[in-house]
Amino acid sequence: MGWIDSFSYWKMERYEKYLMTMQNLGECPDCKGKGFTIPYSVYAAAYECPSCNGSGLYSDWFEVNG
Ligand SMILES: [Zn+2]
């Protein structure tokens, strides 16, 4: 296992811990329960989160991504 493999494993482990945290909170991991995505710049409009269809719920995120 090279250092790149170790790094991607570390990232994956971190992401899985994040997903578990969001599952406990019941919030969508992609928009952090807001229901919309955070704009990249002040000129971009926030749009409805496609992962949870704007509900911000983990259960809706899981239906799309789980
Ligand atoms: Zn969402």
N, CA, C, O and the ligand as a Tripos MOL2 file, in Angstrom:
@<TRIPOS>MOLECULE
protein
  265   263    67     0     0
PROTEIN
NO_CHARGES

@<TRIPOS>ATOM
      1 N           0.8370   -1.2090    0.0000 N.3       1 MET1
      2 CA          0.0000    0.0000    0.0000 C.3       1 MET1
      3 C           0.8730    1.2620    0.0000 C.2       1 MET1
      4 O           1.6530    1.4800    0.9270 O.2       1 MET1
      5 N           0.7400    2.0790   -1.0290 N.am      2 GLY2
      6 CA          1.5150    3.3150   -1.1150 C.3       2 GLY2
      7 C           0.8940    4.4250   -0.2970 C.2       2 GLY2
      8 O          -0.1400    4.2460    0.3470 O.2       2 GLY2
      9 N           1.5450    5.5720   -0.3350 N.am      3 TRP3
     10 CA          1.0200    6.6610    0.4960 C.3       3 TRP3
     11 C          -0.2830    7.2110   -0.0600 C.2       3 TRP3
     12 O          -1.0950    7.7600    0.6850 O.2       3 TRP3
     13 N          -0.4880    7.0670   -1.3720 N.am      4 ILE4
     14 CA         -1.7380    7.5470   -1.9670 C.3       4 ILE4
     15 C          -2.8980    6.6810   -1.4920 C.2       4 ILE4
     16 O          -3.9780    7.1930   -1.1970 O.2       4 ILE4
     17 N          -2.6770    5.3580   -1.4170 N.am      5 ASP5
     18 CA         -3.7160    4.4560   -0.9230 C.3       5 ASP5
     19 C          -4.0640    4.7830    0.5210 C.2       5 ASP5
     20 O          -5.2360    4.8110    0.8970 O.2       5 ASP5
     21 N          -3.0240    5.0310    1.3370 N.am      6 SER6
     22 CA         -3.2650    5.3580    2.7410 C.3       6 SER6
     23 C          -4.0780    6.6390    2.8510 C.2       6 SER6
     24 O          -4.9580    6.7620    3.7020 O.2       6 SER6
     25 N          -3.7680    7.5910    1.9730 N.am      7 PHE7
     26 CA         -4.4630    8.8780    2.0270 C.3       7 PHE7
     27 C          -5.9280    8.7150    1.6420 C.2       7 PHE7
     28 O          -6.8050    9.2640    2.3090 O.2       7 PHE7
     29 N          -6.2100    7.9590    0.5640 N.am      8 SER8
     30 CA         -7.5960    7.7990    0.1500 C.3       8 SER8
     31 C          -8.3680    6.9700    1.1800 C.2       8 SER8
     32 O          -9.5670    7.1720    1.3680 O.2       8 SER8
     33 N          -7.6840    6.0460    1.8400 N.am      9 TYR9
     34 CA         -8.3440    5.2740    2.8940 C.3       9 TYR9
     35 C          -8.7020    6.1860    4.0620 C.2       9 TYR9
     36 O          -9.7880    6.0900    4.6330 O.2       9 TYR9
     37 N          -7.7680    7.0720    4.4060 N.am     10 TRP10
     38 CA         -8.0050    8.0230    5.4940 C.3      10 TRP10
     39 C          -9.1780    8.9330    5.1700 C.2      10 TRP10
     40 O         -10.0190    9.2120    6.0240 O.2      10 TRP10
     41 N          -9.2240    9.3980    3.9120 N.am     11 LYS11
     42 CA        -10.3140   10.2730    3.4830 C.3      11 LYS11
     43 C         -11.6470    9.5390    3.5400 C.2      11 LYS11
     44 O         -12.6520   10.1010    3.9750 O.2      11 LYS11
     45 N         -11.6550    8.2670    3.0950 N.am     12 MET12
     46 CA        -12.8670    7.4670    3.0750 C.3      12 MET12
     47 C         -13.3730    7.2380    4.4990 C.2      12 MET12
     48 O         -14.5710    7.3150    4.7710 O.2      12 MET12
     49 N         -12.4200    6.9510    5.4100 N.am     13 GLU13
     50 CA        -12.7770    6.7190    6.7990 C.3      13 GLU13
     51 C         -13.3890    7.9690    7.4150 C.2      13 GLU13
     52 O         -14.3820    7.9040    8.1410 O.2      13 GLU13
     53 N         -12.7680    9.1170    7.1060 N.am     14 ARG14
     54 CA        -13.2880   10.3970    7.5940 C.3      14 ARG14
     55 C         -14.6940   10.6490    7.0780 C.2      14 ARG14
     56 O         -15.5710   11.0880    7.8210 O.2      14 ARG14
     57 N         -14.9070   10.3600    5.7610 N.am     15 TYR15
     58 CA        -16.2090   10.5950    5.1410 C.3      15 TYR15
     59 C         -17.2610    9.6930    5.7810 C.2      15 TYR15
     60 O         -18.3910   10.1210    6.0150 O.2      15 TYR15
     61 N         -16.8860    8.4380    6.0660 N.am     16 GLU16
     62 CA        -17.8400    7.5310    6.6760 C.3      16 GLU16
     63 C         -18.2130    7.9770    8.0880 C.2      16 GLU16
     64 O         -19.3600    7.8280    8.5090 O.2      16 GLU16
     65 N         -17.2410    8.5240    8.8130 N.am     17 LYS17
     66 CA        -17.5290    9.0550   10.1520 C.3      17 LYS17
     67 C         -18.4720   10.2530   10.0420 C.2      17 LYS17
     68 O         -19.3750   10.4290   10.8590 O.2      17 LYS17
     69 N         -18.2390   11.0800    9.0010 N.am     18 TYR18
     70 CA        -19.0910   12.2380    8.7690 C.3      18 TYR18
     71 C         -20.5180   11.7850    8.4690 C.2      18 TYR18
     72 O         -21.4810   12.3570    8.9800 O.2      18 TYR18
     73 N         -20.6440   10.7460    7.6290 N.am     19 LEU19
     74 CA        -21.9730   10.2290    7.2880 C.3      19 LEU19
     75 C         -22.6870    9.7040    8.5250 C.2      19 LEU19
     76 O         -23.8920    9.8980    8.6830 O.2      19 LEU19
     77 N         -21.9300    9.0300    9.4110 N.am     20 MET20
     78 CA        -22.5290    8.5080   10.6380 C.3      20 MET20
     79 C         -23.0230    9.6370   11.5330 C.2      20 MET20
     80 O         -24.0860    9.5410   12.1470 O.2      20 MET20
     81 N         -22.2310   10.7140   11.5950 N.am     21 THR21
     82 CA        -22.6250   11.8770   12.3900 C.3      21 THR21
     83 C         -23.9120   12.4770   11.8390 C.2      21 THR21
     84 O         -24.8300   12.8000   12.5930 O.2      21 THR21
     85 N         -23.9720   12.6230   10.5120 N.am     22 MET22
     86 CA        -25.1510   13.2130    9.8950 C.3      22 MET22
     87 C         -26.3610   12.2980   10.0450 C.2      22 MET22
     88 O         -27.4930   12.7660   10.1610 O.2      22 MET22
     89 N         -26.1110   10.9790   10.0400 N.am     23 GLN23
     90 CA        -27.2060   10.0320   10.2380 C.3      23 GLN23
     91 C         -27.7960   10.2000   11.6410 C.2      23 GLN23
     92 O         -29.0130   10.1780   11.8220 O.2      23 GLN23
     93 N         -26.8990   10.3700   12.6420 N.am     24 ASN24
     94 CA        -27.3680   10.5660   14.0150 C.3      24 ASN24
     95 C         -28.1530   11.8590   14.1530 C.2      24 ASN24
     96 O         -29.1210   11.9350   14.9090 O.2      24 ASN24
     97 N         -27.7190   12.8910   13.4010 N.am     25 LEU25
     98 CA        -28.4140   14.1710   13.4480 C.3      25 LEU25
     99 C         -29.6920   14.1430   12.6210 C.2      25 LEU25
    100 O         -30.5970   14.9520   12.8220 O.2      25 LEU25
    101 N         -29.7500   13.1780   11.6660 N.am     26 GLY26
    102 CA        -30.9120   13.0980   10.7770 C.3      26 GLY26
    103 C         -30.8840   14.1480    9.6930 C.2      26 GLY26
    104 O         -31.9210   14.5230    9.1460 O.2      26 GLY26
    105 N         -29.6630   14.6310    9.3780 N.am     27 GLU27
    106 CA        -29.5530   15.7060    8.3950 C.3      27 GLU27
    107 C         -28.8220   15.2370    7.1460 C.2      27 GLU27
    108 O         -27.9520   14.3690    7.2040 O.2      27 GLU27
    109 N         -29.1940   15.8290    6.0200 N.am     28 CYS28
    110 CA        -28.5820   15.4900    4.7410 C.3      28 CYS28
    111 C         -27.0890   15.8540    4.7490 C.2      28 CYS28
    112 O         -26.7420   17.0010    5.0320 O.2      28 CYS28
    113 N         -26.1960   14.8860    4.4400 N.am     29 PRO29
    114 CA        -24.7550   15.1580    4.4790 C.3      29 PRO29
    115 C         -24.2880   16.1470    3.4000 C.2      29 PRO29
    116 O         -23.2480   16.7880    3.5530 O.2      29 PRO29
    117 N         -25.0480   16.2680    2.3240 N.am     30 ASP30
    118 CA        -24.6090   17.1310    1.2260 C.3      30 ASP30
    119 C         -24.8920   18.6100    1.4910 C.2      30 ASP30
    120 O         -24.1120   19.4720    1.0870 O.2      30 ASP30
    121 N         -25.9950   18.9040    2.1610 N.am     31 CYS31
    122 CA        -26.3410   20.3080    2.4070 C.3      31 CYS31
    123 C         -26.3580   20.6120    3.8950 C.2      31 CYS31
    124 O         -26.7250   21.7140    4.3040 O.2      31 CYS31
    125 N         -25.9530   19.6200    4.7220 N.am     32 LYS32
    126 CA        -25.9090   19.7600    6.1810 C.3      32 LYS32
    127 C         -27.2700   20.1390    6.7530 C.2      32 LYS32
    128 O         -27.3670   20.9110    7.7070 O.2      32 LYS32
    129 N         -28.3220   19.5790    6.1510 N.am     33 GLY33
    130 CA        -29.6680   19.7620    6.6850 C.3      33 GLY33
    131 C         -30.3320   21.0640    6.2920 C.2      33 GLY33
    132 O         -31.4310   21.3670    6.7560 O.2      33 GLY33
    133 N         -29.6710   21.8470    5.4320 N.am     34 LYS34
    134 CA        -30.2370   23.1450    5.0540 C.3      34 LYS34
    135 C         -31.3060   23.0150    3.9730 C.2      34 LYS34
    136 O         -32.2370   23.8180    3.9090 O.2      34 LYS34
    137 N         -31.1650   21.9950    3.1220 N.am     35 GLY35
    138 CA        -32.1330   21.8200    2.0400 C.3      35 GLY35
    139 C         -31.7120   22.5200    0.7550 C.2      35 GLY35
    140 O         -32.3450   22.3610   -0.2890 O.2      35 GLY35
    141 N         -30.6350   23.2960    0.8430 N.am     36 PHE36
    142 CA        -30.1110   23.9230   -0.3670 C.3      36 PHE36
    143 C         -28.5910   23.9130   -0.3030 C.2      36 PHE36
    144 O         -28.0010   23.8550    0.7760 O.2      36 PHE36
    145 N         -27.9790   23.9700   -1.4540 N.am     37 THR37
    146 CA        -26.5240   23.9300   -1.4830 C.3      37 THR37
    147 C         -25.9650   25.3320   -1.2880 C.2      37 THR37
    148 O         -26.5800   26.3320   -1.6570 O.2      37 THR37
    149 N         -24.7930   25.3670   -0.7040 N.am     38 ILE38
    150 CA        -24.1370   26.6430   -0.4280 C.3      38 ILE38
    151 C         -23.5290   27.1830   -1.7280 C.2      38 ILE38
    152 O         -22.7720   26.4710   -2.3880 O.2      38 ILE38
    153 N         -23.8430   28.4210   -2.1050 N.am     39 PRO39
    154 CA        -23.2980   28.9780   -3.3520 C.3      39 PRO39
    155 C         -21.7850   29.1020   -3.3020 C.2      39 PRO39
    156 O         -21.1940   29.3590   -2.2530 O.2      39 PRO39
    157 N         -21.1740   28.9120   -4.4670 N.am     40 TYR40
    158 CA        -19.7200   28.9660   -4.5370 C.3      40 TYR40
    159 C         -19.2020   30.3980   -4.4440 C.2      40 TYR40
    160 O         -18.1030   30.6360   -3.9450 O.2      40 TYR40
    161 N         -19.9950   31.3390   -4.9220 N.am     41 SER41
    162 CA        -19.5910   32.7350   -4.8340 C.3      41 SER41
    163 C         -20.7990   33.5670   -4.4280 C.2      41 SER41
    164 O         -21.9290   33.0780   -4.4290 O.2      41 SER41
    165 N         -20.5550   34.8210   -4.0830 N.am     42 VAL42
    166 CA        -21.6620   35.6720   -3.6510 C.3      42 VAL42
    167 C         -22.6090   35.9820   -4.8040 C.2      42 VAL42
    168 O         -23.7400   36.4150   -4.5850 O.2      42 VAL42
    169 N         -22.1410   35.7550   -6.0480 N.am     43 TYR43
    170 CA        -22.9770   36.0430   -7.2210 C.3      43 TYR43
    171 C         -23.8410   34.8520   -7.6090 C.2      43 TYR43
    172 O         -24.8090   34.9950   -8.3560 O.2      43 TYR43
    173 N         -23.4810   33.6580   -7.0910 N.am     44 ALA44
    174 CA        -24.2430   32.4690   -7.4280 C.3      44 ALA44
    175 C         -25.4230   32.3210   -6.4740 C.2      44 ALA44
    176 O         -25.2980   32.5700   -5.2750 O.2      44 ALA44
    177 N         -26.5580   31.9190   -7.0120 N.am     45 ALA45
    178 CA        -27.7370   31.7250   -6.1800 C.3      45 ALA45
    179 C         -27.6990   30.3390   -5.5500 C.2      45 ALA45
    180 O         -27.2160   29.3850   -6.1600 O.2      45 ALA45
    181 N         -28.2050   30.2320   -4.3390 N.am     46 ALA46
    182 CA        -28.3300   28.9300   -3.7040 C.3      46 ALA46
    183 C         -29.4370   28.1650   -4.4050 C.2      46 ALA46
    184 O         -30.4770   28.7350   -4.7360 O.2      46 ALA46
    185 N         -29.2160   26.8700   -4.6340 N.am     47 TYR47
    186 CA        -30.2650   26.0830   -5.2730 C.3      47 TYR47
    187 C         -30.5850   24.8500   -4.4420 C.2      47 TYR47
    188 O         -29.7830   24.4040   -3.6210 O.2      47 TYR47
    189 N         -31.7650   24.3180   -4.6720 N.am     48 GLU48
    190 CA        -32.2670   23.1880   -3.9160 C.3      48 GLU48
    191 C         -31.3040   22.0050   -3.9950 C.2      48 GLU48
    192 O         -30.8200   21.6520   -5.0700 O.2      48 GLU48
    193 N         -31.0410   21.4070   -2.8500 N.am     49 CYS49
    194 CA        -30.1240   20.2710   -2.7980 C.3      49 CYS49
    195 C         -30.6990   19.0820   -3.5600 C.2      49 CYS49
    196 O         -31.7860   18.6120   -3.2230 O.2      49 CYS49
    197 N         -29.9980   18.5860   -4.5760 N.am     50 PRO50
    198 CA        -30.5260   17.4650   -5.3670 C.3      50 PRO50
    199 C         -30.4910   16.1350   -4.6140 C.2      50 PRO50
    200 O         -31.1830   15.1920   -4.9970 O.2      50 PRO50
    201 N         -29.6950   16.0500   -3.5520 N.am     51 SER51
    202 CA        -29.5480   14.7810   -2.8410 C.3      51 SER51
    203 C         -30.7140   14.4930   -1.9130 C.2      51 SER51
    204 O         -31.0420   13.3320   -1.6680 O.2      51 SER51
    205 N         -31.3380   15.5300   -1.4000 N.am     52 CYS52
    206 CA        -32.4600   15.3280   -0.4820 C.3      52 CYS52
    207 C         -33.7170   16.0230   -0.9930 C.2      52 CYS52
    208 O         -34.7210   16.0890   -0.2850 O.2      52 CYS52
    209 N         -33.6660   16.5430   -2.2200 N.am     53 ASN53
    210 CA        -34.7930   17.2550   -2.8360 C.3      53 ASN53
    211 C         -35.2480   18.4450   -1.9980 C.2      53 ASN53
    212 O         -36.4280   18.7960   -1.9940 O.2      53 ASN53
    213 N         -34.3140   19.0590   -1.2930 N.am     54 GLY54
    214 CA        -34.6280   20.2770   -0.5670 C.3      54 GLY54
    215 C         -35.1940   20.0680    0.8200 C.2      54 GLY54
    216 O         -35.5230   21.0390    1.5010 O.2      54 GLY54
    217 N         -35.3170   18.8120    1.2590 N.am     55 SER55
    218 CA        -35.9150   18.5690    2.5740 C.3      55 SER55
    219 C         -34.8820   18.7070    3.6940 C.2      55 SER55
    220 O         -35.2260   19.0500    4.8250 O.2      55 SER55
    221 N         -33.5930   18.4330    3.3660 N.am     56 GLY56
    222 CA        -32.5470   18.4990    4.3700 C.3      56 GLY56
    223 C         -32.5190   17.2950    5.2970 C.2      56 GLY56
    224 O         -31.8060   17.3010    6.3010 O.2      56 GLY56
    225 N         -33.2880   16.2620    4.9700 N.am     57 LEU57
    226 CA        -33.3810   15.0990    5.8400 C.3      57 LEU57
    227 C         -32.4460   13.9820    5.3970 C.2      57 LEU57
    228 O         -32.2660   13.7410    4.2030 O.2      57 LEU57
    229 N         -31.8520   13.3000    6.3840 N.am     58 TYR58
    230 CA        -30.9560   12.1820    6.0770 C.3      58 TYR58
    231 C         -31.7080   11.0620    5.3710 C.2      58 TYR58
    232 O         -31.1690   10.4310    4.4620 O.2      58 TYR58
    233 N         -32.9610   10.8070    5.7850 N.am     59 SER59
    234 CA        -33.7330    9.7090    5.1920 C.3      59 SER59
    235 C         -33.9420    9.9410    3.7030 C.2      59 SER59
    236 O         -33.9020    8.9920    2.9200 O.2      59 SER59
    237 N         -34.1650   11.2000    3.2960 N.am     60 ASP60
    238 CA        -34.3360   11.5010    1.8730 C.3      60 ASP60
    239 C         -33.0100   11.3810    1.1410 C.2      60 ASP60
    240 O         -32.9680   10.9100    0.0040 O.2      60 ASP60
    241 N         -31.9190   11.8060    1.7880 N.am     61 TRP61
    242 CA        -30.5990   11.6640    1.1910 C.3      61 TRP61
    243 C         -30.2800   10.1880    0.9710 C.2      61 TRP61
    244 O         -29.7160    9.8090   -0.0560 O.2      61 TRP61
    245 N         -30.6530    9.3520    1.9570 N.am     62 PHE62
    246 CA        -30.3530    7.9250    1.8920 C.3      62 PHE62
    247 C         -31.1330    7.2510    0.7640 C.2      62 PHE62
    248 O         -30.6340    6.3250    0.1240 O.2      62 PHE62
    249 N         -32.3650    7.7210    0.5220 N.am     63 GLU63
    250 CA        -33.1590    7.1450   -0.5610 C.3      63 GLU63
    251 C         -32.5000    7.3960   -1.9090 C.2      63 GLU63
    252 O         -32.5710    6.5520   -2.8030 O.2      63 GLU63
    253 N         -31.8630    8.5440   -2.0600 N.am     64 VAL64
    254 CA        -31.2140    8.8960   -3.3330 C.3      64 VAL64
    255 C         -29.8220    8.2710   -3.4140 C.2      64 VAL64
    256 O         -29.4380    7.7450   -4.4590 O.2      64 VAL64
    257 N         -29.0620    8.3280   -2.3130 N.am     65 ASN65
    258 CA        -27.6490    7.9330   -2.3450 C.3      65 ASN65
    259 C         -27.3480    6.5860   -1.6760 C.2      65 ASN65
    260 O         -26.2910    6.0010   -1.9120 O.2      65 ASN65
    261 N         -28.2600    6.0980   -0.8550 N.am     66 GLY66
    262 CA        -27.9850    4.8710   -0.1410 C.3      66 GLY66
    263 C         -28.3860    3.6950   -0.9760 C.2      66 GLY66
    264 O         -28.2330    2.5510   -0.5460 O.2      66 GLY66
    265 ZN        -29.5020   17.9290    1.0390 Zn       67 ZN67
@<TRIPOS>BOND
     1     1     2 1
     2     2     3 1
     3     3     4 2
     4     3     5 am
     5     5     6 1
     6     6     7 1
     7     7     8 2
     8     7     9 am
     9     9    10 1
    10    10    11 1
    11    11    12 2
    12    11    13 am
    13    13    14 1
    14    14    15 1
    15    15    16 2
    16    15    17 am
    17    17    18 1
    18    18    19 1
    19    19    20 2
    20    19    21 am
    21    21    22 1
    22    22    23 1
    23    23    24 2
    24    23    25 am
    25    25    26 1
    26    26    27 1
    27    27    28 2
    28    27    29 am
    29    29    30 1
    30    30    31 1
    31    31    32 2
    32    31    33 am
    33    33    34 1
    34    34    35 1
    35    35    36 2
    36    35    37 am
    37    37    38 1
    38    38    39 1
    39    39    40 2
    40    39    41 am
    41    41    42 1
    42    42    43 1
    43    43    44 2
    44    43    45 am
    45    45    46 1
    46    46    47 1
    47    47    48 2
    48    47    49 am
    49    49    50 1
    50    50    51 1
    51    51    52 2
    52    51    53 am
    53    53    54 1
    54    54    55 1
    55    55    56 2
    56    55    57 am
    57    57    58 1
    58    58    59 1
    59    59    60 2
    60    59    61 am
    61    61    62 1
    62    62    63 1
    63    63    64 2
    64    63    65 am
    65    65    66 1
    66    66    67 1
    67    67    68 2
    68    67    69 am
    69    69    70 1
    70    70    71 1
    71    71    72 2
    72    71    73 am
    73    73    74 1
    74    74    75 1
    75    75    76 2
    76    75    77 am
    77    77    78 1
    78    78    79 1
    79    79    80 2
    80    79    81 am
    81    81    82 1
    82    82    83 1
    83    83    84 2
    84    83    85 am
    85    85    86 1
    86    86    87 1
    87    87    88 2
    88    87    89 am
    89    89    90 1
    90    90    91 1
    91    91    92 2
    92    91    93 am
    93    93    94 1
    94    94    95 1
    95    95    96 2
    96    95    97 am
    97    97    98 1
    98    98    99 1
    99    99   100 2
   100    99   101 am
   101   101   102 1
   102   102   103 1
   103   103   104 2
   104   103   105 am
   105   105   106 1
   106   106   107 1
   107   107   108 2
   108   107   109 am
   109   109   110 1
   110   110   111 1
   111   111   112 2
   112   111   113 am
   113   113   114 1
   114   114   115 1
   115   115   116 2
   116   115   117 am
   117   117   118 1
   118   118   119 1
   119   119   120 2
   120   119   121 am
   121   121   122 1
   122   122   123 1
   123   123   124 2
   124   123   125 am
   125   125   126 1
   126   126   127 1
   127   127   128 2
   128   127   129 am
   129   129   130 1
   130   130   131 1
   131   131   132 2
   132   131   133 am
   133   133   134 1
   134   134   135 1
   135   135   136 2
   136   135   137 am
   137   137   138 1
   138   138   139 1
   139   139   140 2
   140   139   141 am
   141   141   142 1
   142   142   143 1
   143   143   144 2
   144   143   145 am
   145   145   146 1
   146   146   147 1
   147   147   148 2
   148   147   149 am
   149   149   150 1
   150   150   151 1
   151   151   152 2
   152   151   153 am
   153   153   154 1
   154   154   155 1
   155   155   156 2
   156   155   157 am
   157   157   158 1
   158   158   159 1
   159   159   160 2
   160   159   161 am
   161   161   162 1
   162   162   163 1
   163   163   164 2
   164   163   165 am
   165   165   166 1
   166   166   167 1
   167   167   168 2
   168   167   169 am
   169   169   170 1
   170   170   171 1
   171   171   172 2
   172   171   173 am
   173   173   174 1
   174   174   175 1
   175   175   176 2
   176   175   177 am
   177   177   178 1
   178   178   179 1
   179   179   180 2
   180   179   181 am
   181   181   182 1
   182   182   183 1
   183   183   184 2
   184   183   185 am
   185   185   186 1
   186   186   187 1
   187   187   188 2
   188   187   189 am
   189   189   190 1
   190   190   191 1
   191   191   192 2
   192   191   193 am
   193   193   194 1
   194   194   195 1
   195   195   196 2
   196   195   197 am
   197   197   198 1
   198   198   199 1
   199   199   200 2
   200   199   201 am
   201   201   202 1
   202   202   203 1
   203   203   204 2
   204   203   205 am
   205   205   206 1
   206   206   207 1
   207   207   208 2
   208   207   209 am
   209   209   210 1
   210   210   211 1
   211   211   212 2
   212   211   213 am
   213   213   214 1
   214   214   215 1
   215   215   216 2
   216   215   217 am
   217   217   218 1
   218   218   219 1
   219   219   220 2
   220   219   221 am
   221   221   222 1
   222   222   223 1
   223   223   224 2
   224   223   225 am
   225   225   226 1
   226   226   227 1
   227   227   228 2
   228   227   229 am
   229   229   230 1
   230   230   231 1
   231   231   232 2
   232   231   233 am
   233   233   234 1
   234   234   235 1
   235   235   236 2
   236   235   237 am
   237   237   238 1
   238   238   239 1
   239   239   240 2
   240   239   241 am
   241   241   242 1
   242   242   243 1
   243   243   244 2
   244   243   245 am
   245   245   246 1
   246   246   247 1
   247   247   248 2
   248   247   249 am
   249   249   250 1
   250   250   251 1
   251   251   252 2
   252   251   253 am
   253   253   254 1
   254   254   255 1
   255   255   256 2
   256   255   257 am
   257   257   258 1
   258   258   259 1
   259   259   260 2
   260   259   261 am
   261   261   262 1
   262   262   263 1
   263   263   264 2
@<TRIPOS>SUBSTRUCTURE
     1 MET1         2 RESIDUE 1 A MET
     2 GLY2         6 RESIDUE 1 A GLY
     3 TRP3        10 RESIDUE 1 A TRP
     4 ILE4        14 RESIDUE 1 A ILE
     5 ASP5        18 RESIDUE 1 A ASP
     6 SER6        22 RESIDUE 1 A SER
     7 PHE7        26 RESIDUE 1 A PHE
     8 SER8        30 RESIDUE 1 A SER
     9 TYR9        34 RESIDUE 1 A TYR
    10 TRP10       38 RESIDUE 1 A TRP
    11 LYS11       42 RESIDUE 1 A LYS
    12 MET12       46 RESIDUE 1 A MET
    13 GLU13       50 RESIDUE 1 A GLU
    14 ARG14       54 RESIDUE 1 A ARG
    15 TYR15       58 RESIDUE 1 A TYR
    16 GLU16       62 RESIDUE 1 A GLU
    17 LYS17       66 RESIDUE 1 A LYS
    18 TYR18       70 RESIDUE 1 A TYR
    19 LEU19       74 RESIDUE 1 A LEU
    20 MET20       78 RESIDUE 1 A MET
    21 THR21       82 RESIDUE 1 A THR
    22 MET22       86 RESIDUE 1 A MET
    23 GLN23       90 RESIDUE 1 A GLN
    24 ASN24       94 RESIDUE 1 A ASN
    25 LEU25       98 RESIDUE 1 A LEU
    26 GLY26      102 RESIDUE 1 A GLY
    27 GLU27      106 RESIDUE 1 A GLU
    28 CYS28      110 RESIDUE 1 A CYS
    29 PRO29      114 RESIDUE 1 A PRO
    30 ASP30      118 RESIDUE 1 A ASP
    31 CYS31      122 RESIDUE 1 A CYS
    32 LYS32      126 RESIDUE 1 A LYS
    33 GLY33      130 RESIDUE 1 A GLY
    34 LYS34      134 RESIDUE 1 A LYS
    35 GLY35      138 RESIDUE 1 A GLY
    36 PHE36      142 RESIDUE 1 A PHE
    37 THR37      146 RESIDUE 1 A THR
    38 ILE38      150 RESIDUE 1 A ILE
    39 PRO39      154 RESIDUE 1 A PRO
    40 TYR40      158 RESIDUE 1 A TYR
    41 SER41      162 RESIDUE 1 A SER
    42 VAL42      166 RESIDUE 1 A VAL
    43 TYR43      170 RESIDUE 1 A TYR
    44 ALA44      174 RESIDUE 1 A ALA
    45 ALA45      178 RESIDUE 1 A ALA
    46 ALA46      182 RESIDUE 1 A ALA
    47 TYR47      186 RESIDUE 1 A TYR
    48 GLU48      190 RESIDUE 1 A GLU
    49 CYS49      194 RESIDUE 1 A CYS
    50 PRO50      198 RESIDUE 1 A PRO
    51 SER51      202 RESIDUE 1 A SER
    52 CYS52      206 RESIDUE 1 A CYS
    53 ASN53      210 RESIDUE 1 A ASN
    54 GLY54      214 RESIDUE 1 A GLY
    55 SER55      218 RESIDUE 1 A SER
    56 GLY56      222 RESIDUE 1 A GLY
    57 LEU57      226 RESIDUE 1 A LEU
    58 TYR58      230 RESIDUE 1 A TYR
    59 SER59      234 RESIDUE 1 A SER
    60 ASP60      238 RESIDUE 1 A ASP
    61 TRP61      242 RESIDUE 1 A TRP
    62 PHE62      246 RESIDUE 1 A PHE
    63 GLU63      250 RESIDUE 1 A GLU
    64 VAL64      254 RESIDUE 1 A VAL
    65 ASN65      258 RESIDUE 1 A ASN
    66 GLY66      262 RESIDUE 1 A GLY
    67 ZN67       265 GROUP 0 **** ****
